[in-house]
Amino acid sequence: MIDLMGYGAFFLSTALIFGLITLGLNLQWGLTGLFNVGISGFVAIGAYTSAILTSPDAVDRVGGFDMPIALGWLAAMVVTALAAALTGFATLRLKADYLAITTFGVAVVVQLVALNAQGLTGGPFGVAFIPRPFAGVQDQAVLFNFLNLGVIAAVTLAVYLALEHVSRSPWGRVLRALREDERAAISLGKSARSYRIQAFAAGGAVMGLAGAVQAHFIGFIAPNSYLPTLTFQVWAMLMVGGSGSNRGALLGAVVVWSIWVGAGAFSAAVIPGDWQARAASLQIVAIGVMLCLILLWRPQGFFSARRRG
C-alpha cells in the first residue's frame, strides 16, 4: 500500500510537469493561435540551463556553478524565453504549416546540439548528479515523492493562477483578438508581430520552467529525453483537455499521461519480452485512438475556451 502511494505521488508529479508544458502551449496556441511543434526543444533548453548552473563540477563538461535550485529554475525561464523570442522574431511572419515546420527545425537543432556539444551538455551521456529537492530523504521513497509532489503542485498552481490572470488581462484580450480577427485588432493600432513574440516567449518560459522542474525531479537528463514524441504527447494533452482552457490543459495532461502509462503497463504484461521494443509503439497508437474518440465525442475537448467580455 505504501509503495502504491509512493508511485501515485510519482505519477502525479510527472503528470503535473506535463501539465506545465501544456499550459505553455495553451498560451501560445489556445490563446494566440501560434502553431508550435518545437515544444521538445524549448523544454530541453530549460532543463539543460538549470542542470548546468546547479550541478556540481564535472571534468568533461561545463558545470560546477552549484547555484540554488530556485535560481536555476529562474535562469531556465529567462534563457528559454529569450530563445523563444528569437525564434518568434525570425519566424512569426510565417503562418500555419510554415511556422510548424520552422519550429520543428528549431527542436531538431536543439537536440543535435545537446547530442554533440559534449563539452556543454555532456553529449549522449547527458547531465547527471543534478541536485534534487529534499535529497536528504531520497532514501525514503514515499516521503521523497510526496515532498516533491508538493513542490511541483505549488509551482503548477502558481503558473496556472498567473496564466488565468493573464488571459483576463488587457494583454490577454489582445492576444485573443489577434487570433480571432487579426485585421480588426491591427486596425485598432495593435502590433500583431510584437504581441505574438511576447506570447511565444512567455509560453516558452513556462516550457523551460517545466523542463527545469523535471530535470531536478529525476536528477538526470539526456538528449533522448527530448524527442518529437514529447511534442506529440503535449499536443494530445491540449486537444483532449480543450484548447484555450488552462483547466483543460491540466486535466488533459493527467488523462493522456494515464493512458500512456496504462498502455505501457498493459504491453509489458501481455507481450513477450523479445517483442517489447516494437510494442512500445502501442502507446502512441493508444493515444491516437483515444484522441480520435474524444474528439468525436467532444470536438472542443473536455473544457472549451470560455468567452469573456
Secondary structure, 3 states (H helix, E strand, C coil): CHHHHHHHHHHHHHHHHHHHHHHHHHHHHHHCCCCCCCHHHHHHHHHHHHHHHHCCCCCCCCCCCCCCHHHHHHHHHHHHHHHHHHHHHHHCCCCHHHHHHHHHHHHHHHHHHHHHCHHHHCHHHCECCCCCCCHHHCCCHHHHHHHHHHHHHHHHHHHHHHHHHHHHCHHHHHHHHHHHCHHHHHHCCCCHHHHHHHHHHHHHHHHHHHHHHHHHHHCCECHHHCCHHHHHHHHHHHHHHCCCCHHHHHHHHHHHHHHHHHHHHHHHHHCCHHHHHHHCHHHHHHHHHHHHHHHHHCCCCCCCCCCCC
